[in-house]
Amino acid sequence: MPKKERKESKLKWFLGILGVLLTLAVAALIFVNVFINKSNPEIEGETAVSILENQVTVTRDDIGVPHIKAETDADLYRAQGYVQAQDRMFQMDLSRRQASGRLAEVVGEAAVDTDKFFRTFSLRDAAEKSWDGYDDEAQQVLEWYAEGVNAYIKEAKAEGTLSFEFSLLGYEPEEWSPTDSLTIGKFMAYDLGGNWSTLAIRHWALNEFPEDKARELFIRYPEDAPSIIEANLKQPVKVAGEFDGSVIPPEFNGSNNWVVSGDKTESGKPLLADDPHLGLSTPSIWYQMHLESPEQNVSGVIFAGVPGIILGHNEDIAWGVTNVGPDVQDLYIETPNPEDPHQFKYEGKWEEAEVRSEPIRIKDGKTEEFEVVVTRHGPIISNVLYDEEDPEALFSMQWTALEPTLELQAVLGFNKASDWTEFETALEDFQAPAQNFVFASTDGTIAYKANGRIPIRKKGDGQLPVPGDSADYGWEGYVPFDELPRVVNPENGFIATANNEVVDESYKYHITDFWAQPYRYERIAEVLEASDNLTKEDMMALQMDQKNLYAAEFVDSMISVVRNETEDFDEVLDILEQWDQVDSPEQAAPLIFHKWMKQLPVSLLANEFPEDVFKMLPGKNHITDQMMRDSFAGNEGVWVSEYGGIGKWLTDALAESLAQSEKEFGSDYKDWKWGEDHQLTFPHPLAGASPVFERFLNPAPVPIGGSNITVQAAAFDTEGNVDHGASWRFVADLSDLSSAYHIVGPGQSGHMKSDYFHNQVDDWAEGNYHETAIDGEAKGSTLILSPE
């Protein structure tokens, strides 16, 4: 064959193979697309749902919020379960599995340690024990809701329309139970109510450092409790080890909320704003809904997997929350019997512990036997935190959320309340986690209550683990409901909370010493105090405010100290001096400032801590902030003095933070932009498994302003990813409660092919609110749910 013909033959062969491959790839893409589209829920037309008694209308508006209208509460809650499952079934199933310690069943060996952790923390057990405390009405609502979820599961299995994630992991969801909803509620108490890691670190510090160095790591040193300190020194419990810090909720899962009286508003009626700060993810932790029956008309958000509306408004009232953050978890130093690991010393005798068998089934593996040991104080947690053989002492944990609590009953009461009296009555059932509730009603009332179970201790103030072998320690009840912090119609015309300290020294009960930094609250108060003509637009603008009062406190002194130390950083210090102290994405100064502040505890503390303990150390910047304040006042502490002084510390930290940033942004500081590093992300739980999943399941990163200490909360990880902030923004004008204003990022749906999957990402970044009405007929895509 001539050479030319051979070349043409090879080319034809190559093009033929390429054509076949492209055809197969296109066919595969079409198949995958059709397969994934098949599970995208139907949101228009009519479908039969046999459990219903009457027809229910579900209208999803232009941003995907379902407006559910039913003739009875029974059908309303059934439809709520059905609709939530349409949009979020995989999220709901993953949530109940994580909280119950059952991820390994579908994920495999990689989830075993996480399952052991959550089995030990006993959320499912606490949910089961809570059931009997619910009244008949609340139990009925939970059962109606479960019926709706199960109607969807049955339908989706029969039609092969379960969300594609189930196929990827190779399993189908089990039936939903009322306890599943209560377990998800307990998981939120875990996410918002933990301080056990703080106690463990303080115990470790007392045993590792001289007292003067340990003292500086406390927010407030417990000088009035020498016996407790002695007990921590006498019986050290292992803390440093291979601890997985990923199971610890983000520090200060916080929030902003405020309520303004009609005396300070343009309309003469109250305004209320709320933006709970939680992890940002795809899908959102919140699901926005409007529920209407002859018995109620309520709008707002709820956790996927739970009935009712936990935050929002009805026709008469509006309400919102932030986290109080009280000390609701205590660690006890338990002494096990060397002859019997299930016995622990108490008042000079060996006391038998409760032992729960918790076998962990593992996908593609053998079931692993596991047991949870529960003392009189609570579960032994050391064995899932640290690897230790034949320990002489262990930690057990007492926690308010491990007792039967009635949060859902409270939520149902909120939804139908019409004034402060009815709302506060419902609050009595909201016991864990403790929350700062703000309230407004159309009658002009504004109010606040720090609500939930806050322990009263026999001895000590909850800052350190206490001896488990003595009756002198433990809880003797909770702060009485009528004595919880409370304000109604204050003279100054507004109430605001931002996880800041909500009581002063005159309050006779201990809540916590570990409050959030005050900067968000101070900025909110500054804006609200400045006007007596506030509007809903002002409230939205304040939720997006990027003023940095953290920098206002520290940056001038920091600049002065470094200038006295060296002339090497004049250019970058000039940028900071000229900064307006707004964390806007276009400026270089916020990037320089935040990188510097993040580096300060690393430079000063990290080398003297095991890596896992340092990661777990709570309040790192609280600690170093106070060390800076003391040093600026001429009182350098032990840590700063041993390092070489405030000048060396601040200069070294600045040098290291700049060196790291130059690798990414270049050496011309003026060209740096905060938004180049600080980028909004909403990661999907499966995105980390593959770059392909990441491409399709995560939205593109968006440069944004704000930070962890601005009112526009946008906390970020070491790589600059904004992964924590206002999971929902909400503004209500009590002059017209026929509608209110919301943002739920990244969107309503958990399905990648839905129009409502990532449709609110830009709205979140830019502060574009959508109005959700609760009067008249909703407009959008309507699905009729009909009884068979």
C-alpha angles and dihedrals in degrees: 000000000000116000093245092053091049090054092049090048092051090047092051090047091050093046090047092053090044090051092051091048092048090048091051091046092050090046090050091049091048090049093048091046093049091044093051093042090053090066094048102113123251109247100172135056126024133307133181118243107180097200093065122099096200139012117285126200120216115187118181110203126217094287096042103262109148116227106200119196119185137167094229138026089241092062092039093060093040089054091045090056092046094049095045089051091051091058104027112021095127092048091048092051093046090049095052090045095051094046091046095046095245105120095108089067090070104018101040136219094342091071099048096097091048090050091051090051095053094041087055094046084056101214094151092047090052091049092052091050091050095059098080091053093061117096122241094263095053093045089051092052091051090050093048090050092049089051089057094049091048092049088058094045092051092048094046093049092049093048097038092240102126113136112280093246090073090057091048091055094038103236144094127229120259122232116291119245133194088247089060089062092047090049091055087051089053089050089059089053087054091049093050106029113051131124102144093106090057090056093047092052093048090050089051093048093052089055097042106041136046111266094256092055093044090049092061091057092062122086086220121001113232097233092160093063109063092151091058092049090049091051091053090051094044097052111031115194118206112257107156112077140095096320119167104225092188091086091062111094116241112281111262101011081192138151144195125246136163141167127204126202123234089254088074101040135085092233097047090237129098126273123210129194131182134173115173113207115222138136113306112230147147109285104027119247086236129068116199118216143161115218122193133177133139086272100051147006110198136156135188139075139318136177112266104258098035131091126233131025115289098185128023139056146290129199094290111027144028129201143177141177146219127189116269091198099206124174098266099149122069127185120217123202102230125197112213123209108253088217097047122026091200094062126079132189117256125165092344096310136093110251123200115239126216111255121203119194108222109176111193116218113212125204109244089000144079122281110261118219113231134169134199115215115205123194126193087274099046143279122339103245103176094088093061094043105045136020108239134151125212095356121198092208136019138190121245121186131222113196133173092226092060089069123078109279134176109217096141090054088056092049092054088051092051091053094058100034117117103187143014094273093057092042094050090048089056090048091067088075094052100091111150131064100028109232139187103237120198119192140188132179136193089248087070099257119142121186147166136203132177095218135190142058112315113180125238108213126213089218136002130020103260096262096114139028112269133213112281095198097067133076088213089083134058137067128310098192136295137291104281114257092239091053098052114116107281138169128182124186098341119204094240089063102236144064123203136175131183102169086284124138106293100186135046131220091280092069105101099211128073114240104163143304093218105083124159118265108279100233100099092049092047092052093047091050091046092056097041093048092052098066141045093186103063123163136192088258089059089053092052091048091050091053087057095044114135101187109138111215090169088069090044089062101044117017100079093051091045091052092049093051094050093046088055089051101047146347093221096099103042094122095054093041089053088057090053093047092053093047119115088216093243116132095226118161095235097060130088096209098072090053092050093045098047095044088051094049092048090052096052098079091040093055095044105035114016099081092059096051132070107251096249093047092050091051089051094046105117123217097017093164092041086060097045092041090059091046089054093048091051092046094049087053091054097259106112110185130218097273094050095042093049090050091056104267139299093289095055092043096051093042095049091048092050092048093050095046091049092047091053093047094047090062089062105029105028131243099286101094094189090064093055118110127197090221092058089066102023105068132164116242133178103190121199116224091240097044094090091061095073141000086236091057090046090053094053103030102043123064118236112273115263123208109235142169131229124069143212092292102042124090087247090068112212110154117186141201128234091278093053096254110149099225103153132051146087101358088183131013118204135179125178127187108204091204086076119017093172084102143006138195127256147170121192111180131239094005147281103274130071092203117100093215095051120107086228098055100097101355095121100050095099091040089056092049095045101035097245106161125200123217117232116196126205098189129076126008116324117235124222139059109351127205119187114211108203131186112242 
